[in-house]
Every structure is written in structure tokens, then in C-alpha cells.
Amino acid sequence: MQEAIAAALKQKNFRTAAKLLQQWQQQDAKDPRFLLMAGQYQEATNHWEKAEKTYLKVLQQVTNPKLMSQARQGIQRVQTHFAQAKETALDTARAQPDGQAPGLMCLEPVQGEERQAAAQGLAKVMGIDAYMARLQIPSRSWRLYRVGPIGDLQYYSQALSEAQTPAFWVKQRDIKDLQTFRVQNFRRVQPQPEVICTNIDGQTGAIAFNWSEISQIVVGQIPLFESVVDRGAWGKLKRAEKTQDYAEVVDLHCHSRRCILRLCDRTYDFRRGNPLPNAENIPDRGLSMRPQWQALVQYVRDRVPGPVHDGFTKFGDNAMEFIDLLPPLKHQLDLARVKESNWDPAFHLYSGLHFMRYDAAAS
């Protein structure tokens, strides 16, 4: 039977080979030689993943050196096919318009029972250890996973999605070119809100809009560092940077105008007046700016029907290692710092990704 199936496969007479395999299966489906020939049939008919599983099953069941060698050779052929197919697909993707332009890829959060399948997909597509893959699957927020040519990222995003590992890619220049205005203050909030703001060139002007134009809100806490003197090992004094406080940033996305209005509690100017209705009734407003800021943010959130995204902190932790690999991002955050921090462009990146993803969902 084995010789007859091998001869049929050599002649590419797959119908005869399938018929003989069916007869063999009815007679003795547990025969490892049957599994070996079934794997060769699956390989010959381009069912590569099934063939790999069948060959692995042979290795688990036999100790015969000859059968083990044949199964290993089959696995090697399958892996060689996968590698060649991958290179061909990557070459095709890179040859497309903008295929060599820089981009970035993110993994989407996965929860519950779906995490195991997502980790297996990540391990298979990226060729990494299954344990490491489980650690890299995010559960609450996006994870910036890779930067590189768009062609590569298109291929990997599609392959991951097909392997039950949700991922997406964007062009770096789309994030870089986002028009972002730093809001100094609201001139009015009703009936049509108007803000006084500054563009990336430092020019100040006014923008009036309707609340219905704001499609979504992105909020984030950005750490503020101070240099402190602390005691290290053996009581020796040492200087280190520690997080002393956080700046709260609120981005209003206006997709119809292709821009972001960025508010920050550290730079918002309440001295020019608070246009909120009943602003004089805000508790403790004379003691600090914080109650006024909280009232303003709540007022804005109540009037925007779209989603509020607040997963920046976890995203930022993972994104730190990639920020220096990206082009400079004009983040429009004027925070008092001793030196530049990658947390500022990381928030701009996070907000920009949400801007692009909203576009993708709407198209």
C-alpha cells in the first residue's frame, strides 16, 4: 500500500492516492506509516500546515529511526516552504508603492481565553518562544511592537490577524504630519466653543468649532521628573531622577478639520477667565487651579458623544524603547523640564494612533 501511494504521488495522481489512503485508514489508522504517507499527500496537495501537524504526530508515536528520519525530513520541507513563501510575500509587499516608507506596528489587547490563541499566533508568525509571546500580548492597551518598512509591517499585521493575534500598522509620516494646536484657554464654551491656541510655529490664534465636531477624546498622565538626592548602598548619597508628579493632557480630536486640540493642566491659563457656566460655584476654586481644571474636563467630556481613550500609561511604558527610532514628533507640550523626556512624544504618538485608527474604522 505504501509503495502504491508513493507511486501515485510521484505521478501526481492525487485522486488515486486519496483513495488508497482512505482504504488504509479503514484498515489501520494507527499505523505510523499511514500517517507518514498522509503527511506526504497533504504536502503534495499544498496543505502545508496539516502536513506539519501530521509529521509531528509521527514523531510522537514512533521510535523507528527510519520513520523518524522521514518525518523530520517532511517537517524540514514544510518549514523551507514556509520560509520561501514568507520571503516572496515580503518582497511583494516591499515592492508596492510606499513599501519602503517607515511605519510602525502595534498589537491590540486580548483578554480572557483568547489570549492563548493570540500568543500562539504571535510565536508562530514572529518565530519567538511561546513563553515570551505570552508575555508580549497586551491585555489592556496597545503595545508598540515593531518599527520598519511599511511593506514588512503590512505582511506581519495581516499574518498576525489571520493567526488570531490582532495587530495594525500606520505610516510614521501620518503621525508626524498631524496638525496639533496647544490650547491656552477657552474663550467661550457655549453655544459655540472657541479656544485660543498656538500652532507648531508658535503663532497664536482662535478656533471656533461645534462640540459635535469632536469625534473622540484621548487623555493621559505624563510623569514629571525631578532630580533628587537619595541614599544608595552602604548609605552612600547618590543623585537620581524620580517621578514627583503627573501632568494631565486631554486631546480633542476633530477629524473633519484633521487636527487635534491639546489641553494640559500645567499650561492651561485660567487667569484669562473661566467661561464655564456657574464657574463661581466651583468648590475651592480660589485655593488652586485643580478644581477648575477638573470641572472643565468634566464639562468637555459631557459634551463629546464619542469614546474616551485612557490607556496611555501602559502604552507609554512599552513605547519608551522605540521613541528614539522614530522621527522627531512635535508634541506641542510645553512642560517645565530640566531635560527632554520621551514621555512627551510618546503621548503624541498614542493620541496620533487613535486618530489614525478612527479614520480606519470610518473608512
HUTABEL-V277358 format. One record per pair of residues at least 12 apart in sequence whose ideal C-beta (glycine too) atoms are under 7 Angstrom apart, sorted by the first residue. I is the first residue (numbers start at 1). J is the second residue. If there is no record, write none. Layout:
I_J ; I_J
This chain:
1_20 ; 1_24 ; 2_33 ; 2_37 ; 4_20 ; 5_17 ; 5_20 ; 5_21 ; 5_37 ; 8_20 ; 9_40 ; 9_41 ; 9_44 ; 14_44 ; 14_45 ; 17_41 ; 18_41 ; 21_37 ; 21_38 ; 21_41 ; 32_58 ; 32_61 ; 32_62 ; 32_67 ; 33_67 ; 35_54 ; 35_57 ; 35_58 ; 36_58 ; 36_67 ; 36_70 ; 36_71 ; 38_54 ; 39_51 ; 39_54 ; 39_55 ; 39_58 ; 39_74 ; 40_74 ; 42_54 ; 43_74 ; 43_77 ; 43_78 ; 48_78 ; 48_81 ; 48_82 ; 51_74 ; 51_78 ; 52_75 ; 52_78 ; 55_71 ; 55_74 ; 55_75 ; 56_75 ; 58_71 ; 59_71 ; 89_155 ; 90_151 ; 90_152 ; 90_155 ; 93_151 ; 93_152 ; 93_154 ; 93_155 ; 94_149 ; 94_151 ; 94_152 ; 96_151 ; 98_150 ; 99_149 ; 99_150 ; 99_151 ; 100_149 ; 100_151 ; 101_149 ; 101_150 ; 101_171 ; 102_147 ; 102_149 ; 102_172 ; 103_148 ; 103_150 ; 103_153 ; 103_169 ; 103_170 ; 103_171 ; 103_172 ; 104_144 ; 104_146 ; 104_147 ; 104_169 ; 104_170 ; 104_172 ; 105_145 ; 105_146 ; 105_153 ; 105_156 ; 105_157 ; 105_167 ; 105_169 ; 106_142 ; 106_143 ; 106_144 ; 106_145 ; 106_167 ; 106_168 ; 106_353 ; 107_137 ; 107_138 ; 107_142 ; 107_143 ; 107_145 ; 107_165 ; 107_167 ; 108_142 ; 108_166 ; 108_167 ; 108_168 ; 109_138 ; 109_139 ; 109_140 ; 109_141 ; 109_142 ; 110_137 ; 110_139 ; 110_166 ; 111_139 ; 115_137 ; 117_164 ; 118_137 ; 118_164 ; 118_165 ; 119_133 ; 119_134 ; 119_137 ; 121_160 ; 121_163 ; 121_164 ; 121_165 ; 122_136 ; 122_137 ; 122_160 ; 122_165 ; 124_163 ; 125_156 ; 125_159 ; 125_160 ; 125_163 ; 125_165 ; 140_311 ; 140_314 ; 141_311 ; 141_314 ; 141_315 ; 142_315 ; 142_353 ; 143_318 ; 144_315 ; 144_318 ; 144_319 ; 144_322 ; 147_322 ; 147_325 ; 147_326 ; 150_169 ; 150_171 ; 153_169 ; 154_169 ; 157_169 ; 168_357 ; 170_353 ; 170_356 ; 172_326 ; 172_327 ; 174_356 ; 175_329 ; 175_349 ; 175_352 ; 176_327 ; 176_329 ; 178_260 ; 178_352 ; 178_355 ; 179_258 ; 179_259 ; 180_200 ; 180_259 ; 180_260 ; 180_262 ; 180_332 ; 181_197 ; 181_198 ; 181_199 ; 181_207 ; 181_259 ; 181_261 ; 181_262 ; 182_197 ; 182_198 ; 182_262 ; 182_267 ; 182_332 ; 182_334 ; 183_195 ; 183_197 ; 183_261 ; 183_262 ; 183_263 ; 183_268 ; 184_196 ; 184_197 ; 184_198 ; 184_269 ; 185_268 ; 185_269 ; 185_272 ; 186_275 ; 187_206 ; 187_275 ; 188_275 ; 189_275 ; 189_276 ; 189_299 ; 192_208 ; 192_210 ; 193_209 ; 193_211 ; 194_206 ; 194_207 ; 194_208 ; 195_207 ; 195_261 ; 197_261 ; 200_330 ; 200_332 ; 209_254 ; 211_303 ; 211_304 ; 213_254 ; 213_256 ; 214_252 ; 214_253 ; 214_254 ; 214_304 ; 214_306 ; 215_253 ; 215_255 ; 215_306 ; 215_358 ; 216_253 ; 216_306 ; 216_307 ; 216_309 ; 216_354 ; 216_358 ; 217_250 ; 217_251 ; 217_252 ; 217_301 ; 217_304 ; 217_306 ; 217_308 ; 218_251 ; 218_253 ; 218_309 ; 218_350 ; 218_351 ; 218_354 ; 219_249 ; 219_250 ; 219_308 ; 219_310 ; 220_249 ; 220_312 ; 220_347 ; 220_350 ; 221_246 ; 221_248 ; 221_313 ; 222_246 ; 222_247 ; 222_249 ; 222_343 ; 222_344 ; 222_347 ; 223_243 ; 223_246 ; 223_343 ; 224_243 ; 224_244 ; 224_245 ; 224_246 ; 224_247 ; 224_335 ; 225_241 ; 225_242 ; 225_243 ; 225_244 ; 225_341 ; 226_242 ; 226_244 ; 227_239 ; 227_241 ; 227_338 ; 228_240 ; 228_242 ; 247_264 ; 247_265 ; 247_266 ; 247_335 ; 248_265 ; 249_262 ; 249_264 ; 249_333 ; 249_347 ; 250_263 ; 250_297 ; 250_300 ; 251_351 ; 253_355 ; 253_358 ; 255_358 ; 255_359 ; 260_351 ; 260_355 ; 262_332 ; 264_333 ; 265_293 ; 266_335 ; 267_334 ; 268_293 ; 270_289 ; 270_292 ; 274_292 ; 276_295 ; 276_296 ; 276_299 ; 282_295 ; 309_354 ; 312_347 ; 312_350 ; 315_350 ; 316_343 ; 316_346 ; 316_347 ; 316_350 ; 319_346 ; 319_349 ; 320_342 ; 320_346 ; 323_342 ; 323_345 ; 323_346 ; 329_345 ; 329_348 ; 329_349 ; 331_344 ; 331_345 ; 331_347 ; 331_348
